[in-house]
Amino acid sequence: MARPARTRIVYLDHAPIVGGAEIVLLNLLDTLDRARFEPIVATAAFSPWLGALRDRAIETILLPFGRLNEADAAMPLHLASSALTLARWLRRRDVALLHTNTTRAHIVGSVAGALTRTPVVWTLHDDTLPIAWARRLARFPRRIIAVSKWLADWYAPAGVARKTIVIPNGISLQVAGDAPDARAELGVAPDTPLVVNVGRLVERKAPHLFVQAAQQVAAQMPSAYFILVGGPDELEPGQRPPAYLTQLERAVAASNLGDHLRLVGKRGDVACFFAAADLVVQCVIEPEGFGMVLLEAMRAGKPVIASRLGAAPEIVQEGVTGALVPPGDPTALASAIVALLQDKPRARALGIAGRARVESEFDLRVQVNKIEETYAQCLS
C-alpha cells in the first residue's frame, strides 16, 4: 500500500461536552500544518462538538463511547467496544500516529494502538485519569504531553516522567474583529466598574463564590456591575438539570444586586465581554490543569484574579499580570477585586503586562510547532 502524501494522524477525544480540552484541540486542528499532516478525529456519536468538526471539513470516526451518566457497570463494555472499533478502522487506513486527548481516550487509544502497533501520544489536560490507571497504561504512549508543570508533577508518581514533556496551551494572538459592544448591550457606562467571570456553571468552577464576592464588593462600590458568562453542561437524554444550577440562580436572585449582577448564558461572542471588562475573575475550587480563560483575559489586556490552585500560578504572575487568592474564600476574592477597581493605573499596568506575557509565552503557533516536533520525534 502506498503511503499517503501527508502524515495521517487520528485524534481521539470522548468529548461529552465542549470543554477546555476540546477547545484546545480545535485550536490545534486550525493551526496544524496541513501540508504535512492530515487530521482525522475519532469521537462519540453523540458528541456536541461534531458540528464544529463538520464546519472545518475534518473527517470523523464515530465510536460507541458510553455517556457520562451511564452506569459504571457498562463502562468496560463501552471502552472495549470503542477500542476494537477503532483498531479495525486503523487497520484499514494508513495511520501514522494516534493522539489521545481525554481520559477515556487515553484508555481506548492505548489499547487500539497496542493492537495495531500504532504509535500513541497522550495530552494530559487535567487530573481525571487515576494515577493507578496511568501507571498501568504508561508503557503504551511514546510521548505524554502535559499542558502544565503542575500536571506533569501530579502524574510523576505514575512513572511517566521520562516520557512526559510540558507544552503549555497557546492562544491565537488575533481576535476576530467587529465584536459587539458588551457594555452597550448591558447598559453599562464606559466608566462604570465591570467585573466578568467566564466559565461553565458547574460547582467546581464556583460561580457561587463570584456571587458572594460581588455582594461584598457592592457594599463598598455600589456602582460596580458583575457578569457571569457561561452555561451548564449539555444535558444528555433523560438527564435533569443539576441541582447546583438551580441553587446558583436562586443565589443570584437573592443577592439583592438587581441588574448589577447578571447571568448572560453561553455566548459565542465571549471575546466582547473580555474587551468590556475592567478585570476578569476565575474562582475555581478544584485544581485545573491549565485555564484557557486566563489566557483569553490576558490577551485582551485585562488584569486577572485567579484561585491559587493547580496551574494558575504558572499563568498568572502575582503582582505582575494579576492577583492570586486562596480558593474558596469569597472575602479574599472581594478584597482583591476592590483593590484593583480602586487603583486603575495599577490595573491597567497588570493588563498590559498580561498581554505581553501571552505574546511571549503562550503563542498558539509556538505550542503547535512543539507538538509537531513531538510527532516527528515519535515517528523517527
C-alpha positions in Angstrom: 0.0 0.0 0.0 1.4 3.4 -1.0 1.9 5.8 1.9 -0.3 8.9 1.9 1.5 12.2 0.9 0.7 13.6 4.3 1.2 12.1 7.7 -2.2 10.9 8.8 -3.0 11.4 12.5 -6.1 10.3 14.3 -7.1 12.5 17.2 -9.2 10.7 19.8 -11.5 12.6 22.2 -14.5 11.3 24.1 -15.9 14.9 24.1 -19.1 14.5 26.2 -19.0 18.3 26.4 -17.2 21.0 24.5 -14.8 21.9 27.3 -11.3 23.3 27.5 -9.7 20.1 26.1 -11.9 20.2 23.0 -11.2 23.9 22.5 -7.5 23.3 22.7 -7.8 20.5 20.2 -9.8 22.6 17.8 -7.1 25.3 18.1 -4.5 22.7 17.2 -6.5 21.4 14.3 -7.0 25.0 13.0 -3.2 25.7 13.2 -1.7 22.3 12.2 0.5 22.4 9.1 -2.0 20.7 6.7 0.8 20.4 4.0 2.5 17.9 6.3 -0.4 16.4 8.4 -3.8 15.0 7.7 -6.0 15.1 10.8 -8.9 12.7 11.4 -11.0 12.9 14.7 -12.4 9.9 16.4 -15.2 10.7 18.9 -18.5 9.7 20.4 -21.5 9.6 18.1 -23.5 11.8 20.5 -20.7 14.4 21.0 -21.8 18.1 20.9 -18.7 19.1 19.0 -19.4 17.2 15.8 -20.8 20.4 14.3 -17.5 22.2 14.9 -15.6 19.4 13.2 -18.0 19.4 10.2 -17.6 23.1 9.9 -13.9 22.5 9.5 -14.4 19.7 7.0 -12.5 17.3 9.2 -13.1 13.6 8.7 -14.6 11.9 11.7 -14.8 8.3 13.1 -17.8 7.7 15.4 -17.1 5.3 18.3 -19.5 3.7 20.8 -18.3 5.6 23.8 -20.8 5.5 26.7 -22.3 8.6 28.1 -21.0 10.1 31.4 -24.2 9.4 33.3 -24.4 5.7 32.4 -24.0 3.0 35.0 -20.4 2.2 35.9 -21.1 -1.5 35.1 -21.5 -0.6 31.4 -18.3 1.4 31.2 -15.8 -1.5 30.5 -18.0 -2.8 27.7 -18.2 0.6 26.0 -14.4 1.1 26.3 -13.7 -2.3 24.9 -16.1 -1.9 22.1 -14.6 1.6 21.2 -11.1 0.2 21.3 -12.0 -2.7 19.0 -13.9 -0.4 16.6 -11.0 2.0 16.4 -8.5 -0.8 15.9 -10.5 -2.2 13.0 -10.6 1.3 11.4 -6.8 1.8 12.0 -6.0 -1.5 10.2 -7.9 -0.3 7.1 -6.2 3.1 6.9 -2.5 4.0 6.8 -2.4 6.0 10.1 1.0 7.1 11.3 0.0 8.3 14.8 -2.8 8.2 17.3 -3.1 11.3 19.6 -5.4 11.0 22.6 -7.0 14.0 24.3 -9.2 12.9 27.2 -9.2 10.3 30.0 -11.3 7.7 28.2 -9.4 8.4 25.0 -6.1 7.5 26.7 -7.5 4.1 27.8 -9.2 3.3 24.4 -6.3 4.7 22.3 -3.7 2.8 24.3 -5.5 -0.5 23.7 -6.2 0.3 20.0 -2.6 1.4 19.5 -1.2 -1.7 21.0 -3.5 -4.0 18.9 -2.4 -2.2 15.7 1.2 -1.2 16.6 0.2 2.4 16.0 2.4 4.9 18.0 0.4 6.8 20.6 0.7 10.3 22.1 -1.3 11.4 25.1 -2.1 15.0 26.0 -3.0 15.4 29.7 -5.3 18.3 30.2 -6.5 17.5 33.8 -6.0 15.1 36.7 -9.0 12.9 36.0 -7.0 9.8 34.8 -6.4 7.9 38.1 -2.7 7.6 39.0 -3.1 3.8 39.2 -4.5 3.7 35.6 -1.8 6.0 34.4 0.8 3.6 35.9 -0.8 0.6 34.2 -1.0 2.3 30.8 2.3 4.1 31.0 4.1 1.6 28.6 1.8 2.4 25.7 2.3 6.1 24.8 5.6 7.1 23.2 5.2 10.6 24.5 3.0 12.3 27.0 2.3 16.0 26.7 1.3 17.7 29.9 -0.2 21.2 29.4 1.4 22.5 32.7 4.2 21.7 35.0 1.7 21.2 37.8 0.1 18.4 35.8 3.4 16.8 34.9 4.3 16.8 38.6 0.9 15.3 39.5 1.5 12.3 37.3 5.2 11.8 38.1 4.3 9.1 40.7 2.8 7.1 37.8 6.3 6.5 36.5 5.7 8.6 33.3 8.3 11.4 33.9 10.8 10.2 31.3 8.1 10.2 28.6 6.5 13.5 29.6 7.1 16.9 28.0 5.4 20.1 29.2 3.9 22.1 26.3 1.6 24.8 27.7 -1.5 25.6 25.8 -1.4 28.6 23.5 -3.8 31.1 22.1 -4.1 32.9 18.8 -2.8 36.5 19.3 -5.5 37.8 17.0 -9.2 38.3 18.0 -11.9 38.4 15.4 -12.9 42.0 14.5 -16.4 43.6 14.6 -17.2 42.3 18.1 -20.4 43.7 19.6 -20.1 46.3 22.4 -21.0 44.4 25.5 -21.3 47.5 27.6 -23.9 48.9 25.3 -25.8 45.6 25.4 -25.7 45.6 29.1 -26.4 49.3 29.6 -23.2 49.8 31.5 -21.5 53.2 31.0 -17.8 53.2 29.8 -16.5 54.5 33.2 -18.6 52.1 35.3 -16.6 49.3 37.0 -17.4 45.9 35.3 -16.2 42.6 36.6 -16.6 39.4 34.5 -16.4 35.7 35.3 -16.4 33.3 32.3 -16.9 29.6 32.6 -19.2 26.6 32.8 -21.8 27.0 35.5 -20.7 23.9 37.5 -19.8 23.6 41.1 -16.0 23.2 40.7 -15.9 26.4 38.7 -17.5 28.0 41.8 -19.6 30.8 40.2 -21.4 30.9 43.6 -18.2 32.4 45.1 -18.3 35.1 42.5 -21.8 35.9 43.6 -20.8 36.1 47.2 -17.8 38.2 46.4 -19.9 40.5 44.3 -22.2 41.2 47.3 -19.2 42.2 49.4 -17.7 44.4 46.7 -21.1 46.1 46.1 -21.2 47.1 49.8 -18.1 49.3 49.1 -18.6 50.1 45.4 -22.3 50.1 44.7 -21.9 51.3 41.2 -20.0 48.1 40.1 -21.5 45.5 37.8 -20.8 41.8 37.8 -21.4 39.5 34.8 -21.4 35.7 34.7 -20.8 34.4 31.1 -21.4 30.7 30.6 -24.0 28.0 31.0 -24.4 24.5 32.4 -23.0 21.4 30.6 -25.1 19.9 27.8 -27.9 17.7 29.2 -27.9 14.1 28.0 -31.2 12.3 27.2 -33.2 11.7 30.3 -30.9 13.9 32.4 -32.4 16.6 34.7 -30.8 20.0 35.2 -28.3 19.8 38.0 -29.4 21.0 41.4 -26.4 23.3 41.5 -27.7 25.4 38.7 -31.0 26.0 40.5 -29.1 26.9 43.6 -26.9 29.4 41.7 -29.9 31.1 40.1 -31.5 31.4 43.5 -28.3 32.9 44.9 -28.3 35.5 42.1 -31.9 36.4 42.7 -31.3 36.6 46.5 -28.2 38.8 46.2 -30.3 42.0 46.0 -27.9 43.3 43.4 -30.6 43.5 40.7 -29.3 44.1 37.2 -25.8 44.8 38.7 -25.4 41.0 38.8 -26.4 39.1 35.7 -26.2 35.6 34.1 -26.0 36.1 30.4 -25.7 32.4 29.4 -23.4 30.8 26.9 -22.1 33.2 24.3 -20.3 32.6 21.0 -19.0 36.2 21.2 -17.4 35.9 24.6 -14.4 38.0 23.5 -16.6 41.1 23.7 -17.1 40.6 27.4 -13.3 40.3 27.9 -12.9 43.5 25.9 -15.6 45.3 28.0 -14.3 44.1 31.5 -12.2 46.1 33.9 -11.0 42.8 35.3 -11.7 39.1 34.9 -12.1 36.7 37.8 -11.5 32.9 37.9 -12.5 31.4 41.2 -12.3 27.6 40.8 -12.3 25.5 43.9 -10.6 22.4 42.3 -7.2 22.4 40.6 -7.2 22.8 36.8 -4.5 21.5 34.5 -4.4 24.8 32.8 -7.1 27.5 32.4 -7.7 29.0 29.0 -10.0 31.7 30.3 -6.9 33.3 31.9 -5.2 33.4 28.6 -8.2 34.9 26.9 -8.4 37.7 29.5 -4.7 38.4 29.3 -4.8 38.5 25.5 -7.5 41.2 25.9 -5.1 43.2 28.1 -7.1 42.7 31.3 -5.8 42.0 34.8 -6.9 38.7 36.2 -7.7 37.4 39.6 -7.4 33.6 40.0 -7.5 30.9 42.6 -4.0 30.0 43.8 -4.6 26.4 42.7 -3.4 23.9 40.0 -1.7 25.5 37.1 -3.0 29.1 37.6 0.3 30.3 39.2 2.2 29.2 36.0 -0.1 31.6 34.0 -0.9 34.5 36.4 2.2 36.2 37.9 1.3 37.6 41.3 1.6 41.3 41.2 2.7 41.4 37.6 -0.2 40.3 35.5 -2.9 39.9 38.2 -3.6 38.5 41.7 -3.8 35.0 43.2 -6.2 34.4 46.0 -6.9 31.4 48.3 -9.5 29.1 46.7 -13.0 29.1 48.3 -12.5 32.4 50.1 -15.1 35.0 48.8 -13.8 37.6 51.2 -10.2 37.4 49.9 -11.6 37.5 46.4 -13.7 40.6 47.1 -10.7 42.4 48.7 -8.6 41.7 45.5 -11.4 42.9 43.3 -11.9 46.2 45.3 -8.1 46.8 45.3 -7.9 46.6 41.5 -11.1 48.5 40.8 -9.9 51.4 43.1 -6.4 51.5 41.5 -7.0 51.9 37.8 -3.3 52.7 36.9 -2.2 49.5 38.6 -4.9 47.5 36.9 -4.0 49.0 33.6 -0.3 48.1 34.1 -1.2 44.5 35.1 -3.3 44.1 31.9 -0.5 45.4 29.7 1.9 43.0 31.3 -0.6 40.2 30.8 -0.9 40.8 27.1 2.9 40.9 26.8 3.2 37.6 28.7 0.7 36.0 26.3 2.7 37.2 23.3 6.0 35.9 24.7 4.9 32.7 26.5 1.6 31.4 25.1 1.6 32.0 21.4 -0.6 29.2 19.8 1.9 28.9 16.9 4.7 28.1 19.3 2.5 25.4 21.0 1.6 23.8 17.7 5.2 23.8 16.5 6.3 22.0 19.6 3.6 19.4 19.2 4.6 18.9 15.5 8.2 18.4 16.7 6.9 15.8 19.2 5.2 13.9 16.3 8.5 13.9 14.4 10.3 12.5 17.4 7.8 9.7 17.8 7.9 8.8 14.2 11.7 9.0 13.7 
